[in-house]
Amino acid sequence: MKAIDLAKQLYPALGKKDFIAMTCPDNLHIVDKIDCKKNKSTVDDECIDCWNVEVSQTRIDWLVECRKMCNLMCD
């Protein structure tokens, strides 16, 4: 699964443009390592490449479970 698809699953209220414009997948801990400048003021092809990184199934499972726990604690 790509990082952008996982982000949309974890945060369904936000759309693809919201994620890409507002944050880096590394800030959400969706990917293991990002090699870019995270303090950019504009979105470029490098940002799109970062959001298209494939995420391991183990990491997906862990993040989904963490999100479920957070939702339970907030309810």
CHARMM internal coordinates of N, CA and C (Angstrom, degrees):
IC EDIT
DIST 1 N 1 CA 1.4503
DIST 1 CA 1 C 1.5276
ANGL 1 N 1 CA 1 C 107.89
DIST 1 C 2 N 1.3169
ANGL 1 CA 1 C 2 N 116.11
DIHE 1 N 1 CA 1 C 2 N 138.48
DIST 2 N 2 CA 1.4565
ANGL 1 C 2 N 2 CA 120.64
DIHE 1 CA 1 C 2 N 2 CA 178.14
DIST 2 CA 2 C 1.5269
ANGL 2 N 2 CA 2 C 110.20
DIHE 1 C 2 N 2 CA 2 C -76.11
DIST 2 C 3 N 1.3251
ANGL 2 CA 2 C 3 N 115.59
DIHE 2 N 2 CA 2 C 3 N 154.83
DIST 3 N 3 CA 1.4654
ANGL 2 C 3 N 3 CA 121.70
DIHE 2 CA 2 C 3 N 3 CA -179.06
DIST 3 CA 3 C 1.5304
ANGL 3 N 3 CA 3 C 111.22
DIHE 2 C 3 N 3 CA 3 C -57.03
DIST 3 C 4 N 1.3121
ANGL 3 CA 3 C 4 N 118.00
DIHE 3 N 3 CA 3 C 4 N -40.50
DIST 4 N 4 CA 1.4673
ANGL 3 C 4 N 4 CA 120.66
DIHE 3 CA 3 C 4 N 4 CA -178.80
DIST 4 CA 4 C 1.5236
ANGL 4 N 4 CA 4 C 111.20
DIHE 3 C 4 N 4 CA 4 C -64.85
DIST 4 C 5 N 1.3285
ANGL 4 CA 4 C 5 N 117.41
DIHE 4 N 4 CA 4 C 5 N -37.70
DIST 5 N 5 CA 1.4666
ANGL 4 C 5 N 5 CA 120.58
DIHE 4 CA 4 C 5 N 5 CA 179.44
DIST 5 CA 5 C 1.5202
ANGL 5 N 5 CA 5 C 111.40
DIHE 4 C 5 N 5 CA 5 C -69.51
DIST 5 C 6 N 1.3253
ANGL 5 CA 5 C 6 N 116.39
DIHE 5 N 5 CA 5 C 6 N -37.52
DIST 6 N 6 CA 1.4658
ANGL 5 C 6 N 6 CA 120.19
DIHE 5 CA 5 C 6 N 6 CA 176.78
DIST 6 CA 6 C 1.5217
ANGL 6 N 6 CA 6 C 110.53
DIHE 5 C 6 N 6 CA 6 C -66.27
DIST 6 C 7 N 1.3134
ANGL 6 CA 6 C 7 N 116.89
DIHE 6 N 6 CA 6 C 7 N -41.71
DIST 7 N 7 CA 1.4706
ANGL 6 C 7 N 7 CA 120.48
DIHE 6 CA 6 C 7 N 7 CA 178.22
DIST 7 CA 7 C 1.5245
ANGL 7 N 7 CA 7 C 110.73
DIHE 6 C 7 N 7 CA 7 C -61.17
DIST 7 C 8 N 1.3246
ANGL 7 CA 7 C 8 N 117.28
DIHE 7 N 7 CA 7 C 8 N -41.30
DIST 8 N 8 CA 1.4688
ANGL 7 C 8 N 8 CA 120.29
DIHE 7 CA 7 C 8 N 8 CA 179.04
DIST 8 CA 8 C 1.5272
ANGL 8 N 8 CA 8 C 110.89
DIHE 7 C 8 N 8 CA 8 C -66.06
DIST 8 C 9 N 1.3280
ANGL 8 CA 8 C 9 N 116.74
DIHE 8 N 8 CA 8 C 9 N -32.98
DIST 9 N 9 CA 1.4714
ANGL 8 C 9 N 9 CA 120.41
DIHE 8 CA 8 C 9 N 9 CA 177.63
DIST 9 CA 9 C 1.5277
ANGL 9 N 9 CA 9 C 110.57
DIHE 8 C 9 N 9 CA 9 C -70.78
DIST 9 C 10 N 1.3243
ANGL 9 CA 9 C 10 N 116.93
DIHE 9 N 9 CA 9 C 10 N -41.66
DIST 10 N 10 CA 1.4660
ANGL 9 C 10 N 10 CA 121.14
DIHE 9 CA 9 C 10 N 10 CA -178.42
DIST 10 CA 10 C 1.5237
ANGL 10 N 10 CA 10 C 112.23
DIHE 9 C 10 N 10 CA 10 C -72.96
DIST 10 C 11 N 1.3211
ANGL 10 CA 10 C 11 N 117.43
DIHE 10 N 10 CA 10 C 11 N -34.35
DIST 11 N 11 CA 1.4623
ANGL 10 C 11 N 11 CA 122.84
DIHE 10 CA 10 C 11 N 11 CA -176.20
DIST 11 CA 11 C 1.5335
ANGL 11 N 11 CA 11 C 108.99
DIHE 10 C 11 N 11 CA 11 C -129.44
DIST 11 C 12 N 1.3380
ANGL 11 CA 11 C 12 N 117.82
DIHE 11 N 11 CA 11 C 12 N 73.85
DIST 12 N 12 CA 1.4651
ANGL 11 C 12 N 12 CA 121.42
DIHE 11 CA 11 C 12 N 12 CA -172.62
DIST 12 CA 12 C 1.5314
ANGL 12 N 12 CA 12 C 115.18
DIHE 11 C 12 N 12 CA 12 C -64.41
DIST 12 C 13 N 1.3030
ANGL 12 CA 12 C 13 N 118.28
DIHE 12 N 12 CA 12 C 13 N -18.28
DIST 13 N 13 CA 1.4653
ANGL 12 C 13 N 13 CA 119.81
DIHE 12 CA 12 C 13 N 13 CA -179.29
DIST 13 CA 13 C 1.5259
ANGL 13 N 13 CA 13 C 112.15
DIHE 12 C 13 N 13 CA 13 C -74.59
DIST 13 C 14 N 1.3219
ANGL 13 CA 13 C 14 N 116.85
DIHE 13 N 13 CA 13 C 14 N -19.40
DIST 14 N 14 CA 1.4570
ANGL 13 C 14 N 14 CA 120.62
DIHE 13 CA 13 C 14 N 14 CA -179.79
DIST 14 CA 14 C 1.5235
ANGL 14 N 14 CA 14 C 110.39
DIHE 13 C 14 N 14 CA 14 C -97.11
DIST 14 C 15 N 1.3101
ANGL 14 CA 14 C 15 N 116.70
DIHE 14 N 14 CA 14 C 15 N 149.50
DIST 15 N 15 CA 1.4500
ANGL 14 C 15 N 15 CA 122.19
DIHE 14 CA 14 C 15 N 15 CA 178.71
DIST 15 CA 15 C 1.5123
ANGL 15 N 15 CA 15 C 111.30
DIHE 14 C 15 N 15 CA 15 C -102.39
DIST 15 C 16 N 1.3184
ANGL 15 CA 15 C 16 N 116.34
DIHE 15 N 15 CA 15 C 16 N 174.75
DIST 16 N 16 CA 1.4640
ANGL 15 C 16 N 16 CA 122.27
DIHE 15 CA 15 C 16 N 16 CA -178.18
DIST 16 CA 16 C 1.5268
ANGL 16 N 16 CA 16 C 111.37
DIHE 15 C 16 N 16 CA 16 C -56.79
DIST 16 C 17 N 1.3077
ANGL 16 CA 16 C 17 N 117.75
DIHE 16 N 16 CA 16 C 17 N -44.62
DIST 17 N 17 CA 1.4736
ANGL 16 C 17 N 17 CA 120.49
DIHE 16 CA 16 C 17 N 17 CA -179.13
DIST 17 CA 17 C 1.5173
ANGL 17 N 17 CA 17 C 110.98
DIHE 16 C 17 N 17 CA 17 C -64.76
DIST 17 C 18 N 1.3258
ANGL 17 CA 17 C 18 N 118.01
DIHE 17 N 17 CA 17 C 18 N -35.23
DIST 18 N 18 CA 1.4667
ANGL 17 C 18 N 18 CA 121.47
DIHE 17 CA 17 C 18 N 18 CA 178.21
DIST 18 CA 18 C 1.5250
ANGL 18 N 18 CA 18 C 110.81
DIHE 17 C 18 N 18 CA 18 C -61.02
DIST 18 C 19 N 1.3246
ANGL 18 CA 18 C 19 N 116.57
DIHE 18 N 18 CA 18 C 19 N -48.73
DIST 19 N 19 CA 1.4639
ANGL 18 C 19 N 19 CA 120.55
DIHE 18 CA 18 C 19 N 19 CA -178.02
DIST 19 CA 19 C 1.5135
ANGL 19 N 19 CA 19 C 111.46
DIHE 18 C 19 N 19 CA 19 C -62.60
DIST 19 C 20 N 1.3067
ANGL 19 CA 19 C 20 N 116.08
DIHE 19 N 19 CA 19 C 20 N -50.18
DIST 20 N 20 CA 1.4563
ANGL 19 C 20 N 20 CA 119.74
DIHE 19 CA 19 C 20 N 20 CA -175.18
DIST 20 CA 20 C 1.5236
ANGL 20 N 20 CA 20 C 111.10
DIHE 19 C 20 N 20 CA 20 C -64.91
DIST 20 C 21 N 1.3163
ANGL 20 CA 20 C 21 N 117.10
DIHE 20 N 20 CA 20 C 21 N -38.46
DIST 21 N 21 CA 1.4571
ANGL 20 C 21 N 21 CA 120.06
DIHE 20 CA 20 C 21 N 21 CA -177.47
DIST 21 CA 21 C 1.5221
ANGL 21 N 21 CA 21 C 113.09
DIHE 20 C 21 N 21 CA 21 C -78.31
DIST 21 C 22 N 1.3420
ANGL 21 CA 21 C 22 N 117.93
DIHE 21 N 21 CA 21 C 22 N -29.59
DIST 22 N 22 CA 1.4663
ANGL 21 C 22 N 22 CA 120.07
DIHE 21 CA 21 C 22 N 22 CA -170.93
DIST 22 CA 22 C 1.5229
ANGL 22 N 22 CA 22 C 115.13
DIHE 21 C 22 N 22 CA 22 C -96.44
DIST 22 C 23 N 1.3045
ANGL 22 CA 22 C 23 N 119.30
DIHE 22 N 22 CA 22 C 23 N -27.82
DIST 23 N 23 CA 1.4554
ANGL 22 C 23 N 23 CA 118.74
DIHE 22 CA 22 C 23 N 23 CA -171.67
DIST 23 CA 23 C 1.5119
ANGL 23 N 23 CA 23 C 111.80
DIHE 22 C 23 N 23 CA 23 C -154.12
DIST 23 C 24 N 1.2935
ANGL 23 CA 23 C 24 N 114.92
DIHE 23 N 23 CA 23 C 24 N 173.86
DIST 24 N 24 CA 1.4579
ANGL 23 C 24 N 24 CA 123.43
DIHE 23 CA 23 C 24 N 24 CA 177.94
DIST 24 CA 24 C 1.5316
ANGL 24 N 24 CA 24 C 107.28
DIHE 23 C 24 N 24 CA 24 C -107.07
DIST 24 C 25 N 1.3297
ANGL 24 CA 24 C 25 N 119.47
DIHE 24 N 24 CA 24 C 25 N 144.20
DIST 25 N 25 CA 1.4661
ANGL 24 C 25 N 25 CA 119.52
DIHE 24 CA 24 C 25 N 25 CA 179.78
DIST 25 CA 25 C 1.5259
ANGL 25 N 25 CA 25 C 112.83
DIHE 24 C 25 N 25 CA 25 C -59.69
DIST 25 C 26 N 1.3208
ANGL 25 CA 25 C 26 N 117.05
DIHE 25 N 25 CA 25 C 26 N -23.47
DIST 26 N 26 CA 1.4612
ANGL 25 C 26 N 26 CA 120.38
DIHE 25 CA 25 C 26 N 26 CA 177.46
DIST 26 CA 26 C 1.5199
ANGL 26 N 26 CA 26 C 110.63
DIHE 25 C 26 N 26 CA 26 C -69.35
DIST 26 C 27 N 1.3236
ANGL 26 CA 26 C 27 N 118.23
DIHE 26 N 26 CA 26 C 27 N -34.80
DIST 27 N 27 CA 1.4730
ANGL 26 C 27 N 27 CA 121.67
DIHE 26 CA 26 C 27 N 27 CA 179.23
DIST 27 CA 27 C 1.5160
ANGL 27 N 27 CA 27 C 111.70
DIHE 26 C 27 N 27 CA 27 C -65.14
DIST 27 C 28 N 1.3231
ANGL 27 CA 27 C 28 N 117.64
DIHE 27 N 27 CA 27 C 28 N -28.41
DIST 28 N 28 CA 1.4625
ANGL 27 C 28 N 28 CA 121.94
DIHE 27 CA 27 C 28 N 28 CA 177.94
DIST 28 CA 28 C 1.5286
ANGL 28 N 28 CA 28 C 111.67
DIHE 27 C 28 N 28 CA 28 C -92.04
DIST 28 C 29 N 1.3285
ANGL 28 CA 28 C 29 N 116.61
DIHE 28 N 28 CA 28 C 29 N 2.47
DIST 29 N 29 CA 1.4719
ANGL 28 C 29 N 29 CA 123.49
DIHE 28 CA 28 C 29 N 29 CA -178.73
DIST 29 CA 29 C 1.5273
ANGL 29 N 29 CA 29 C 112.26
DIHE 28 C 29 N 29 CA 29 C 59.33
DIST 29 C 30 N 1.3198
ANGL 29 CA 29 C 30 N 116.05
DIHE 29 N 29 CA 29 C 30 N 30.21
DIST 30 N 30 CA 1.4558
ANGL 29 C 30 N 30 CA 120.75
DIHE 29 CA 29 C 30 N 30 CA 179.42
DIST 30 CA 30 C 1.5295
ANGL 30 N 30 CA 30 C 110.88
DIHE 29 C 30 N 30 CA 30 C -78.37
DIST 30 C 31 N 1.3106
ANGL 30 CA 30 C 31 N 116.90
DIHE 30 N 30 CA 30 C 31 N -34.26
DIST 31 N 31 CA 1.4614
ANGL 30 C 31 N 31 CA 120.98
DIHE 30 CA 30 C 31 N 31 CA 179.80
DIST 31 CA 31 C 1.5212
ANGL 31 N 31 CA 31 C 109.49
DIHE 30 C 31 N 31 CA 31 C -116.03
DIST 31 C 32 N 1.3106
ANGL 31 CA 31 C 32 N 115.31
DIHE 31 N 31 CA 31 C 32 N 159.61
DIST 32 N 32 CA 1.4663
ANGL 31 C 32 N 32 CA 120.34
DIHE 31 CA 31 C 32 N 32 CA -177.43
DIST 32 CA 32 C 1.5203
ANGL 32 N 32 CA 32 C 113.16
DIHE 31 C 32 N 32 CA 32 C -72.06
DIST 32 C 33 N 1.3262
ANGL 32 CA 32 C 33 N 116.20
DIHE 32 N 32 CA 32 C 33 N -43.67
DIST 33 N 33 CA 1.4564
ANGL 32 C 33 N 33 CA 118.93
DIHE 32 CA 32 C 33 N 33 CA -174.01
DIST 33 CA 33 C 1.5204
ANGL 33 N 33 CA 33 C 109.41
DIHE 32 C 33 N 33 CA 33 C -152.50
DIST 33 C 34 N 1.3113
ANGL 33 CA 33 C 34 N 115.69
DIHE 33 N 33 CA 33 C 34 N 133.37
DIST 34 N 34 CA 1.4570
ANGL 33 C 34 N 34 CA 122.56
DIHE 33 CA 33 C 34 N 34 CA 176.90
DIST 34 CA 34 C 1.5218
ANGL 34 N 34 CA 34 C 107.60
DIHE 33 C 34 N 34 CA 34 C -120.85
DIST 34 C 35 N 1.3127
ANGL 34 CA 34 C 35 N 116.23
DIHE 34 N 34 CA 34 C 35 N 132.23
DIST 35 N 35 CA 1.4668
ANGL 34 C 35 N 35 CA 120.85
DIHE 34 CA 34 C 35 N 35 CA 177.92
DIST 35 CA 35 C 1.5198
ANGL 35 N 35 CA 35 C 109.53
DIHE 34 C 35 N 35 CA 35 C -109.92
DIST 35 C 36 N 1.3209
ANGL 35 CA 35 C 36 N 115.75
DIHE 35 N 35 CA 35 C 36 N 80.11
DIST 36 N 36 CA 1.4639
ANGL 35 C 36 N 36 CA 120.12
DIHE 35 CA 35 C 36 N 36 CA 177.71
DIST 36 CA 36 C 1.5215
ANGL 36 N 36 CA 36 C 108.73
DIHE 35 C 36 N 36 CA 36 C -157.71
DIST 36 C 37 N 1.3109
ANGL 36 CA 36 C 37 N 114.43
DIHE 36 N 36 CA 36 C 37 N 176.82
DIST 37 N 37 CA 1.4652
ANGL 36 C 37 N 37 CA 120.65
DIHE 36 CA 36 C 37 N 37 CA 175.75
DIST 37 CA 37 C 1.5126
ANGL 37 N 37 CA 37 C 107.49
DIHE 36 C 37 N 37 CA 37 C -89.88
DIST 37 C 38 N 1.3217
ANGL 37 CA 37 C 38 N 117.58
DIHE 37 N 37 CA 37 C 38 N 112.98
DIST 38 N 38 CA 1.4647
ANGL 37 C 38 N 38 CA 121.44
DIHE 37 CA 37 C 38 N 38 CA -175.29
DIST 38 CA 38 C 1.5225
ANGL 38 N 38 CA 38 C 113.19
DIHE 37 C 38 N 38 CA 38 C -81.18
DIST 38 C 39 N 1.3072
ANGL 38 CA 38 C 39 N 117.60
DIHE 38 N 38 CA 38 C 39 N -6.94
DIST 39 N 39 CA 1.4687
ANGL 38 C 39 N 39 CA 120.13
DIHE 38 CA 38 C 39 N 39 CA -177.41
DIST 39 CA 39 C 1.5354
ANGL 39 N 39 CA 39 C 111.74
DIHE 38 C 39 N 39 CA 39 C -100.31
DIST 39 C 40 N 1.3166
ANGL 39 CA 39 C 40 N 116.41
DIHE 39 N 39 CA 39 C 40 N 30.62
DIST 40 N 40 CA 1.4613
ANGL 39 C 40 N 40 CA 121.14
DIHE 39 CA 39 C 40 N 40 CA 179.72
DIST 40 CA 40 C 1.5226
ANGL 40 N 40 CA 40 C 110.16
DIHE 39 C 40 N 40 CA 40 C -69.03
DIST 40 C 41 N 1.3174
ANGL 40 CA 40 C 41 N 115.50
DIHE 40 N 40 CA 40 C 41 N 149.52
DIST 41 N 41 CA 1.4606
ANGL 40 C 41 N 41 CA 119.12
DIHE 40 CA 40 C 41 N 41 CA 176.65
DIST 41 CA 41 C 1.5264
ANGL 41 N 41 CA 41 C 111.63
DIHE 40 C 41 N 41 CA 41 C -98.97
DIST 41 C 42 N 1.3225
ANGL 41 CA 41 C 42 N 116.93
DIHE 41 N 41 CA 41 C 42 N -12.42
DIST 42 N 42 CA 1.4631
ANGL 41 C 42 N 42 CA 120.53
DIHE 41 CA 41 C 42 N 42 CA 176.90
DIST 42 CA 42 C 1.5247
ANGL 42 N 42 CA 42 C 109.70
DIHE 41 C 42 N 42 CA 42 C -130.44
DIST 42 C 43 N 1.3020
ANGL 42 CA 42 C 43 N 115.40
DIHE 42 N 42 CA 42 C 43 N 152.24
DIST 43 N 43 CA 1.4637
ANGL 42 C 43 N 43 CA 121.73
DIHE 42 CA 42 C 43 N 43 CA 177.42
DIST 43 CA 43 C 1.5210
ANGL 43 N 43 CA 43 C 107.86
DIHE 42 C 43 N 43 CA 43 C -85.74
DIST 43 C 44 N 1.3265
ANGL 43 CA 43 C 44 N 116.03
DIHE 43 N 43 CA 43 C 44 N 132.86
DIST 44 N 44 CA 1.4555
ANGL 43 C 44 N 44 CA 119.96
DIHE 43 CA 43 C 44 N 44 CA 177.35
DIST 44 CA 44 C 1.5259
ANGL 44 N 44 CA 44 C 109.85
DIHE 43 C 44 N 44 CA 44 C -130.03
DIST 44 C 45 N 1.3153
ANGL 44 CA 44 C 45 N 116.61
DIHE 44 N 44 CA 44 C 45 N -173.49
DIST 45 N 45 CA 1.4700
ANGL 44 C 45 N 45 CA 121.03
DIHE 44 CA 44 C 45 N 45 CA -178.19
DIST 45 CA 45 C 1.5211
ANGL 45 N 45 CA 45 C 112.43
DIHE 44 C 45 N 45 CA 45 C -61.36
DIST 45 C 46 N 1.3333
ANGL 45 CA 45 C 46 N 116.65
DIHE 45 N 45 CA 45 C 46 N -30.29
DIST 46 N 46 CA 1.4627
ANGL 45 C 46 N 46 CA 120.49
DIHE 45 CA 45 C 46 N 46 CA 178.45
DIST 46 CA 46 C 1.5320
ANGL 46 N 46 CA 46 C 110.65
DIHE 45 C 46 N 46 CA 46 C -62.99
DIST 46 C 47 N 1.3307
ANGL 46 CA 46 C 47 N 117.15
DIHE 46 N 46 CA 46 C 47 N -38.36
DIST 47 N 47 CA 1.4688
ANGL 46 C 47 N 47 CA 121.51
DIHE 46 CA 46 C 47 N 47 CA 177.28
DIST 47 CA 47 C 1.5295
ANGL 47 N 47 CA 47 C 110.33
DIHE 46 C 47 N 47 CA 47 C -64.32
DIST 47 C 48 N 1.3131
ANGL 47 CA 47 C 48 N 116.43
DIHE 47 N 47 CA 47 C 48 N -44.04
DIST 48 N 48 CA 1.4601
ANGL 47 C 48 N 48 CA 120.90
DIHE 47 CA 47 C 48 N 48 CA 179.20
DIST 48 CA 48 C 1.5192
ANGL 48 N 48 CA 48 C 109.69
DIHE 47 C 48 N 48 CA 48 C -61.47
DIST 48 C 49 N 1.3315
ANGL 48 CA 48 C 49 N 117.08
DIHE 48 N 48 CA 48 C 49 N -41.89
DIST 49 N 49 CA 1.4684
ANGL 48 C 49 N 49 CA 120.90
DIHE 48 CA 48 C 49 N 49 CA 178.14
DIST 49 CA 49 C 1.5208
ANGL 49 N 49 CA 49 C 111.44
DIHE 48 C 49 N 49 CA 49 C -61.17
DIST 49 C 50 N 1.3352
ANGL 49 CA 49 C 50 N 117.63
DIHE 49 N 49 CA 49 C 50 N -40.43
DIST 50 N 50 CA 1.4649
ANGL 49 C 50 N 50 CA 121.35
DIHE 49 CA 49 C 50 N 50 CA 179.65
DIST 50 CA 50 C 1.5306
ANGL 50 N 50 CA 50 C 110.66
DIHE 49 C 50 N 50 CA 50 C -63.59
DIST 50 C 51 N 1.3257
ANGL 50 CA 50 C 51 N 116.88
DIHE 50 N 50 CA 50 C 51 N -41.97
DIST 51 N 51 CA 1.4547
ANGL 50 C 51 N 51 CA 120.52
DIHE 50 CA 50 C 51 N 51 CA -179.12
DIST 51 CA 51 C 1.5240
ANGL 51 N 51 CA 51 C 112.29
DIHE 50 C 51 N 51 CA 51 C -71.59
DIST 51 C 52 N 1.3391
ANGL 51 CA 51 C 52 N 117.74
DIHE 51 N 51 CA 51 C 52 N -16.50
DIST 52 N 52 CA 1.4594
ANGL 51 C 52 N 52 CA 121.52
DIHE 51 CA 51 C 52 N 52 CA 178.71
DIST 52 CA 52 C 1.5253
ANGL 52 N 52 CA 52 C 113.21
DIHE 51 C 52 N 52 CA 52 C -93.81
DIST 52 C 53 N 1.3216
ANGL 52 CA 52 C 53 N 118.01
DIHE 52 N 52 CA 52 C 53 N 4.65
DIST 53 N 53 CA 1.4644
ANGL 52 C 53 N 53 CA 122.23
DIHE 52 CA 52 C 53 N 53 CA 178.40
DIST 53 CA 53 C 1.5282
ANGL 53 N 53 CA 53 C 109.39
DIHE 52 C 53 N 53 CA 53 C -64.44
DIST 53 C 54 N 1.3294
ANGL 53 CA 53 C 54 N 116.30
DIHE 53 N 53 CA 53 C 54 N 137.99
DIST 54 N 54 CA 1.4643
ANGL 53 C 54 N 54 CA 121.24
DIHE 53 CA 53 C 54 N 54 CA 176.73
DIST 54 CA 54 C 1.5270
ANGL 54 N 54 CA 54 C 109.55
DIHE 53 C 54 N 54 CA 54 C -77.63
DIST 54 C 55 N 1.3114
ANGL 54 CA 54 C 55 N 116.44
DIHE 54 N 54 CA 54 C 55 N 134.93
DIST 55 N 55 CA 1.4636
ANGL 54 C 55 N 55 CA 123.12
DIHE 54 CA 54 C 55 N 55 CA -179.48
DIST 55 CA 55 C 1.5247
ANGL 55 N 55 CA 55 C 108.10
DIHE 54 C 55 N 55 CA 55 C -104.42
DIST 55 C 56 N 1.3219
ANGL 55 CA 55 C 56 N 116.64
DIHE 55 N 55 CA 55 C 56 N 137.97
DIST 56 N 56 CA 1.4690
ANGL 55 C 56 N 56 CA 120.53
DIHE 55 CA 55 C 56 N 56 CA -179.04
DIST 56 CA 56 C 1.5275
ANGL 56 N 56 CA 56 C 110.88
DIHE 55 C 56 N 56 CA 56 C -67.30
DIST 56 C 57 N 1.3190
ANGL 56 CA 56 C 57 N 116.19
DIHE 56 N 56 CA 56 C 57 N 151.63
DIST 57 N 57 CA 1.4647
ANGL 56 C 57 N 57 CA 120.95
DIHE 56 CA 56 C 57 N 57 CA -179.26
DIST 57 CA 57 C 1.5232
ANGL 57 N 57 CA 57 C 110.99
DIHE 56 C 57 N 57 CA 57 C -62.81
DIST 57 C 58 N 1.3171
ANGL 57 CA 57 C 58 N 117.51
DIHE 57 N 57 CA 57 C 58 N -35.32
DIST 58 N 58 CA 1.4654
ANGL 57 C 58 N 58 CA 121.28
DIHE 57 CA 57 C 58 N 58 CA 178.07
DIST 58 CA 58 C 1.5248
ANGL 58 N 58 CA 58 C 110.61
DIHE 57 C 58 N 58 CA 58 C -61.50
DIST 58 C 59 N 1.3162
ANGL 58 CA 58 C 59 N 116.92
DIHE 58 N 58 CA 58 C 59 N -44.82
DIST 59 N 59 CA 1.4641
ANGL 58 C 59 N 59 CA 120.79
DIHE 58 CA 58 C 59 N 59 CA 179.81
DIST 59 CA 59 C 1.5319
ANGL 59 N 59 CA 59 C 110.56
DIHE 58 C 59 N 59 CA 59 C -67.91
DIST 59 C 60 N 1.3213
ANGL 59 CA 59 C 60 N 117.09
DIHE 59 N 59 CA 59 C 60 N -39.23
DIST 60 N 60 CA 1.4645
ANGL 59 C 60 N 60 CA 121.20
DIHE 59 CA 59 C 60 N 60 CA 177.26
DIST 60 CA 60 C 1.5221
ANGL 60 N 60 CA 60 C 109.89
DIHE 59 C 60 N 60 CA 60 C -58.81
DIST 60 C 61 N 1.3306
ANGL 60 CA 60 C 61 N 116.48
DIHE 60 N 60 CA 60 C 61 N -50.28
DIST 61 N 61 CA 1.4654
ANGL 60 C 61 N 61 CA 121.10
DIHE 60 CA 60 C 61 N 61 CA -179.17
DIST 61 CA 61 C 1.5220
ANGL 61 N 61 CA 61 C 111.20
DIHE 60 C 61 N 61 CA 61 C -58.60
DIST 61 C 62 N 1.3276
ANGL 61 CA 61 C 62 N 116.59
DIHE 61 N 61 CA 61 C 62 N -42.92
DIST 62 N 62 CA 1.4630
ANGL 61 C 62 N 62 CA 121.59
DIHE 61 CA 61 C 62 N 62 CA -178.53
DIST 62 CA 62 C 1.5292
ANGL 62 N 62 CA 62 C 110.72
DIHE 61 C 62 N 62 CA 62 C -64.99
DIST 62 C 63 N 1.3331
ANGL 62 CA 62 C 63 N 117.39
DIHE 62 N 62 CA 62 C 63 N -46.05
DIST 63 N 63 CA 1.4624
ANGL 62 C 63 N 63 CA 120.70
DIHE 62 CA 62 C 63 N 63 CA -179.13
DIST 63 CA 63 C 1.5251
ANGL 63 N 63 CA 63 C 112.09
DIHE 62 C 63 N 63 CA 63 C -66.34
DIST 63 C 64 N 1.3207
ANGL 63 CA 63 C 64 N 117.50
DIHE 63 N 63 CA 63 C 64 N -39.15
DIST 64 N 64 CA 1.4656
ANGL 63 C 64 N 64 CA 120.86
DIHE 63 CA 63 C 64 N 64 CA 178.20
DIST 64 CA 64 C 1.5260
ANGL 64 N 64 CA 64 C 110.00
DIHE 63 C 64 N 64 CA 64 C -64.56
DIST 64 C 65 N 1.3223
ANGL 64 CA 64 C 65 N 116.71
DIHE 64 N 64 CA 64 C 65 N -42.27
DIST 65 N 65 CA 1.4724
ANGL 64 C 65 N 65 CA 120.34
DIHE 64 CA 64 C 65 N 65 CA 178.80
DIST 65 CA 65 C 1.5265
ANGL 65 N 65 CA 65 C 110.90
DIHE 64 C 65 N 65 CA 65 C -65.28
DIST 65 C 66 N 1.3276
ANGL 65 CA 65 C 66 N 117.50
DIHE 65 N 65 CA 65 C 66 N -40.52
DIST 66 N 66 CA 1.4643
ANGL 65 C 66 N 66 CA 120.91
DIHE 65 CA 65 C 66 N 66 CA 177.41
DIST 66 CA 66 C 1.5207
ANGL 66 N 66 CA 66 C 111.13
DIHE 65 C 66 N 66 CA 66 C -62.04
DIST 66 C 67 N 1.3257
ANGL 66 CA 66 C 67 N 116.10
DIHE 66 N 66 CA 66 C 67 N -41.89
DIST 67 N 67 CA 1.4674
ANGL 66 C 67 N 67 CA 120.64
DIHE 66 CA 66 C 67 N 67 CA 179.46
DIST 67 CA 67 C 1.5266
ANGL 67 N 67 CA 67 C 110.77
DIHE 66 C 67 N 67 CA 67 C -63.51
DIST 67 C 68 N 1.3207
ANGL 67 CA 67 C 68 N 116.84
DIHE 67 N 67 CA 67 C 68 N -40.01
DIST 68 N 68 CA 1.4716
ANGL 67 C 68 N 68 CA 121.03
DIHE 67 CA 67 C 68 N 68 CA 177.90
DIST 68 CA 68 C 1.5273
ANGL 68 N 68 CA 68 C 110.18
DIHE 67 C 68 N 68 CA 68 C -62.21
DIST 68 C 69 N 1.3371
ANGL 68 CA 68 C 69 N 116.74
DIHE 68 N 68 CA 68 C 69 N -43.62
DIST 69 N 69 CA 1.4563
ANGL 68 C 69 N 69 CA 120.59
DIHE 68 CA 68 C 69 N 69 CA 179.16
DIST 69 CA 69 C 1.5250
ANGL 69 N 69 CA 69 C 111.00
DIHE 68 C 69 N 69 CA 69 C -62.87
DIST 69 C 70 N 1.3287
ANGL 69 CA 69 C 70 N 117.08
DIHE 69 N 69 CA 69 C 70 N -42.47
DIST 70 N 70 CA 1.4666
ANGL 69 C 70 N 70 CA 120.42
DIHE 69 CA 69 C 70 N 70 CA 177.87
DIST 70 CA 70 C 1.5143
ANGL 70 N 70 CA 70 C 111.64
DIHE 69 C 70 N 70 CA 70 C -61.50
DIST 70 C 71 N 1.3327
ANGL 70 CA 70 C 71 N 116.34
DIHE 70 N 70 CA 70 C 71 N -41.26
DIST 71 N 71 CA 1.4608
ANGL 70 C 71 N 71 CA 120.34
DIHE 70 CA 70 C 71 N 71 CA 179.24
DIST 71 CA 71 C 1.5233
ANGL 71 N 71 CA 71 C 111.08
DIHE 70 C 71 N 71 CA 71 C -64.42
DIST 71 C 72 N 1.3230
ANGL 71 CA 71 C 72 N 117.21
DIHE 71 N 71 CA 71 C 72 N -39.43
DIST 72 N 72 CA 1.4635
ANGL 71 C 72 N 72 CA 120.54
DIHE 71 CA 71 C 72 N 72 CA 178.20
DIST 72 CA 72 C 1.5221
ANGL 72 N 72 CA 72 C 112.14
DIHE 71 C 72 N 72 CA 72 C -64.39
DIST 72 C 73 N 1.3276
ANGL 72 CA 72 C 73 N 116.38
DIHE 72 N 72 CA 72 C 73 N -38.87
DIST 73 N 73 CA 1.4534
ANGL 72 C 73 N 73 CA 121.07
DIHE 72 CA 72 C 73 N 73 CA -178.39
DIST 73 CA 73 C 1.5220
ANGL 73 N 73 CA 73 C 111.92
DIHE 72 C 73 N 73 CA 73 C -71.57
DIST 73 C 74 N 1.3339
ANGL 73 CA 73 C 74 N 116.70
DIHE 73 N 73 CA 73 C 74 N -28.27
DIST 74 N 74 CA 1.4726
ANGL 73 C 74 N 74 CA 120.75
DIHE 73 CA 73 C 74 N 74 CA -177.97
DIST 74 CA 74 C 1.5214
ANGL 74 N 74 CA 74 C 112.75
DIHE 73 C 74 N 74 CA 74 C -86.19
DIST 74 C 75 N 1.3076
ANGL 74 CA 74 C 75 N 117.54
DIHE 74 N 74 CA 74 C 75 N -17.20
DIST 75 N 75 CA 1.4728
ANGL 74 C 75 N 75 CA 120.03
DIHE 74 CA 74 C 75 N 75 CA -178.81
DIST 75 CA 75 C 1.4948
ANGL 75 N 75 CA 75 C 113.00
DIHE 74 C 75 N 75 CA 75 C -78.35
END
COOR INIT
IC SEED 1 N 1 CA 1 C
IC BUILD
